[in-house]
Amino acid sequence: QQTSAGTPADASACPRGGSSSSSNSGGGGSQRQQQRGRVPGRSQSSLHPRARCDGRGMSENVLARQADPLRASKLGKLRQRRGGLDSSFAAMQAALATDEKLLAHVNTRAAGLKHIGFGPFKRENQDEFYIQIGEFGGLHSSNLFCVFDGHGTHGKDAALYSRQLLPRLLDAEVAKYFQRVGCGSDDGLKGAMEVLISEAFGETERSVSKCGVNLVNSGTTASVAYQQGNRLWVASAGDSRAILCSRLHDQWRPLPLTIDHRPRRYSERKRIEAAGARVAPKRLPSGRTVGEPRMWLQDAQGPGLLLSRSLGDLTAASVGCTSDPEVAFTTMRAGVDALLVLASDGVWDVLSNEAVCDIVVDSPDPHTACRRVLDAALYEWEERMSADNITVLVVEFDWG
């Protein structure tokens, strides 16, 4: 297990070694220890973008909600828990507040924790996280939070190098932007940050490859939350989900900030099929299919990727996998939006958004919240006799 608050990434272009980099404790804002407590009536829980070969763009036209033929399958219940089938990115963004009064500073504290999974094939932890509170991009009230979940033979290096490179690249671009336009300018800020974050994803992918990491059939998810006062941008490529825990009408609710990028998601399936991918579950030698749909080449038994977006996975990139993130934006509401949670699928595969929200709002501080989410996830995984790697990052906003 590892808990820490992050520090700026190493200044070297390519981090050395394969072990996890150390992080020093840090953070800012209020240190209040009072517990948020359960609201009466709330039920308790049991515990630059990648270019394609043909040069065409990979941006998605957001599709309306549509019935998915996979809904009726035996995996329907699990897919409903994970989200993504019944909601489009546009609908998710529409549910987020964007016109709140802007606040220059919000007291913020955060903690992160990662834990290696267990089982016959879990020999290393391929997850990474990053926390920087204050001075990101040279701004006093500018913070960054990231979660990376590697996969494939070289997934550990893909996640580790991404953790080192993406914050440094984005920090430099944010600093350049505000040096050019001035810190007091809000004109075009929302769109400019979306572009800078998106380009940082693509540049990170290219830089990781230049550092010698084999990304042919390996890669990493990336979920990045950039906070400036009460403005929050959340970018995601993959299935490391982010939620905002908000108190509305005397009840705590989780507001999704990302939608999983998996081939089962209708809009993602249509996009990658249009790019040449074959989408189907894994087929056993007996001929029986198991699990949820994966990405395959048309005439090959690979790569069988469960993601439709990631940093890396160059084989899957030839049929539509992309590092282009979806970027959500919200202006957080004072006294309403209390906590931000980012986690790898080791959490979301076994715990619903509601369950995680219930756990963290009942915790006195972000560190305790991380540990409780980890314990709840491990409890669920134990029933399966194996567990995925788990990373959880909790951010608390103190509105005074």
DRENSE-926269 format. One line per field, with one value per residue (C-alpha): z, x, y; residue number from 0. Coordinates in steps of 0.5 Angstrom, whole numbers, plus 500, padded with zeros to 3 digits. Each point is the difference from the previous one (the first is absolute). Example, Ala and Ser with C-alpha at 12.3 -4.5 7.8 and 13.67 -1.06 7.14 Angstrom:
pz [516_498] $
px [525_502] $
py [491_507] $
pos [0_1] $
***
This chain:
pz [500_499_502_498_498_493_498_493_496_499_495_496_493_501_507_502_502_501_508_502_501_507_502_506_504_498_500_502_502_506_505_504_502_501_497_495_502_497_498_503_495_496_499_503_495_503_500_435_498_497_493_496_494_495_503_502_506_506_504_501_499_506_499_503_505_496_503_499_498_506_505_501_501_506_501_500_507_501_494_503_507_496_496_493_496_502_499_495_502_498_505_505_499_500_507_502_503_495_502_508_502_499_506_500_506_503_506_497_503_497_501_496_501_495_502_496_498_501_496_496_495_504_501_500_501_494_503_501_503_500_505_500_504_498_495_495_493_505_503_507_500_495_501_496_502_495_500_495_500_495_496_496_501_500_504_506_496_496_506_504_494_499_507_500_493_499_507_497_493_502_506_495_495_505_502_493_499_506_499_493_502_507_506_501_493_499_493_497_506_500_493_500_506_496_495_504_504_494_496_507_499_493_501_506_496_495_506_503_494_498_507_498_503_495_499_495_504_507_502_506_501_503_504_501_504_500_505_500_506_499_492_499_494_499_494_500_495_502_506_506_502_504_504_504_506_501_505_497_503_507_496_498_493_495_494_494_497_495_496_499_494_498_494_503_501_494_497_501_496_494_500_500_495_496_500_498_507_501_507_503_507_501_497_503_496_502_495_506_501_507_503_497_493_499_494_495_493_494_498_507_507_503_503_504_504_505_499_494_502_503_500_496_497_493_497_502_498_493_501_504_507_501_506_498_507_501_505_505_503_506_504_507_505_507_505_495_497_505_498_493_499_495_500_496_497_506_504_495_498_507_503_497_499_506_504_500_501_506_503_499_503_506_501_504_495_493_503_504_494_495_505_501_493_499_505_497_493_503_504_494_496_505_498_493_503_496_500_495_502_503_500_504_500_504_500_506_498_506_499_507] $
px [500_502_497_503_499_503_506_502_502_508_503_503_497_500_500_505_498_494_498_495_503_499_495_501_494_497_494_496_494_496_502_493_498_493_496_495_495_494_494_494_496_506_501_507_504_503_506_536_494_503_500_497_503_495_501_492_498_498_495_494_493_496_494_494_498_498_498_506_499_505_495_496_507_501_506_495_499_508_500_494_504_506_496_501_495_494_503_504_506_495_495_505_503_493_499_506_500_504_497_501_504_507_505_507_502_497_504_501_504_501_502_502_501_502_500_502_495_500_499_504_502_501_508_500_496_499_496_503_497_502_498_503_496_502_505_498_501_503_493_499_493_502_500_501_497_502_498_504_498_505_499_504_507_503_494_504_505_494_496_507_503_493_499_507_499_493_500_506_498_493_504_504_494_496_505_502_492_500_506_497_493_501_497_494_497_494_499_500_503_496_501_507_501_497_504_507_498_498_506_504_497_502_507_501_499_505_505_499_501_507_502_500_494_497_493_498_495_501_498_496_494_500_495_502_497_502_498_500_496_493_501_501_502_500_504_499_503_498_496_503_494_499_494_498_496_495_495_493_493_503_503_507_500_506_501_503_506_502_497_504_503_499_497_494_498_496_503_507_498_497_507_505_495_501_507_501_499_497_496_498_501_506_499_502_503_494_496_497_500_502_500_498_502_507_504_503_503_495_504_505_499_503_500_494_500_494_502_498_504_507_507_504_497_503_497_493_501_500_493_497_503_502_504_495_496_493_501_494_500_496_500_499_495_502_497_497_506_504_505_503_502_504_502_502_495_503_495_494_500_497_497_495_501_494_504_507_496_497_507_504_494_500_508_503_506_502_505_495_495_506_501_493_498_506_498_493_502_505_494_496_506_502_493_503_507_504_500_502_505_497_501_496_501_495_500_496_498_499_495_501] $
py [500_507_507_506_507_501_505_503_495_499_505_495_498_493_497_495_493_496_501_504_507_503_506_505_502_506_504_506_503_498_495_499_494_500_494_502_494_497_504_497_496_498_492_498_496_493_502_536_494_493_501_494_496_503_507_501_503_495_505_497_504_498_496_500_495_493_493_496_492_498_503_493_496_497_505_505_501_501_505_504_501_502_505_503_496_504_507_504_505_506_498_499_507_503_498_503_508_504_507_501_506_499_500_501_495_494_497_493_494_493_493_494_492_495_492_494_495_493_493_496_505_506_501_508_506_504_506_507_506_507_506_507_505_508_503_495_504_506_502_500_496_496_492_494_492_494_493_495_493_496_493_496_497_507_503_502_504_503_503_502_504_503_502_503_504_502_504_504_501_503_504_503_501_503_505_502_502_504_504_501_502_502_497_505_498_495_501_493_497_494_498_502_495_495_500_500_494_496_502_498_493_499_503_496_493_503_501_494_496_504_498_493_497_495_502_495_496_504_506_504_504_507_504_507_505_508_504_508_503_497_498_493_497_492_496_493_495_493_497_503_504_507_502_506_499_505_502_501_501_497_494_498_498_498_504_497_504_494_495_493_499_493_497_498_508_501_506_497_494_504_504_494_496_506_500_492_497_493_500_494_496_495_494_493_494_497_505_503_508_503_507_507_502_501_504_495_501_498_493_499_497_507_504_499_506_502_508_504_506_500_502_495_494_501_494_502_507_497_499_506_500_507_504_505_502_502_506_502_507_503_506_497_502_503_495_495_497_497_494_498_493_497_492_495_494_496_504_501_493_498_506_505_508_500_495_504_507_497_497_507_505_496_500_506_501_498_495_496_501_497_494_499_499_495_496_500_498_495_497_499_497_495_496_499_498_505_507_506_505_506_507_505_508_504_508_504_507_504_506_503] $
pos [0_1_2_3_4_5_6_7_8_9_10_11_12_13_14_15_16_17_18_19_20_21_22_23_24_25_26_27_28_29_30_31_32_33_34_35_36_37_38_39_40_41_42_43_44_45_46_47_48_49_50_51_52_53_54_55_56_57_58_59_60_61_62_63_64_65_66_67_68_69_70_71_72_73_74_75_76_77_78_79_80_81_82_83_84_85_86_87_88_89_90_91_92_93_94_95_96_97_98_99_100_101_102_103_104_105_106_107_108_109_110_111_112_113_114_115_116_117_118_119_120_121_122_123_124_125_126_127_128_129_130_131_132_133_134_135_136_137_138_139_140_141_142_143_144_145_146_147_148_149_150_151_152_153_154_155_156_157_158_159_160_161_162_163_164_165_166_167_168_169_170_171_172_173_174_175_176_177_178_179_180_181_182_183_184_185_186_187_188_189_190_191_192_193_194_195_196_197_198_199_200_201_202_203_204_205_206_207_208_209_210_211_212_213_214_215_216_217_218_219_220_221_222_223_224_225_226_227_228_229_230_231_232_233_234_235_236_237_238_239_240_241_242_243_244_245_246_247_248_249_250_251_252_253_254_255_256_257_258_259_260_261_262_263_264_265_266_267_268_269_270_271_272_273_274_275_276_277_278_279_280_281_282_283_284_285_286_287_288_289_290_291_292_293_294_295_296_297_298_299_300_301_302_303_304_305_306_307_308_309_310_311_312_313_314_315_316_317_318_319_320_321_322_323_324_325_326_327_328_329_330_331_332_333_334_335_336_337_338_339_340_341_342_343_344_345_346_347_348_349_350_351_352_353_354_355_356_357_358_359_360_361_362_363_364_365_366_367_368_369_370_371_372_373_374_375_376_377_378_379_380_381_382_383_384_385_386_387_388_389_390_391_392_393_394_395_396_397_398_399] $
***
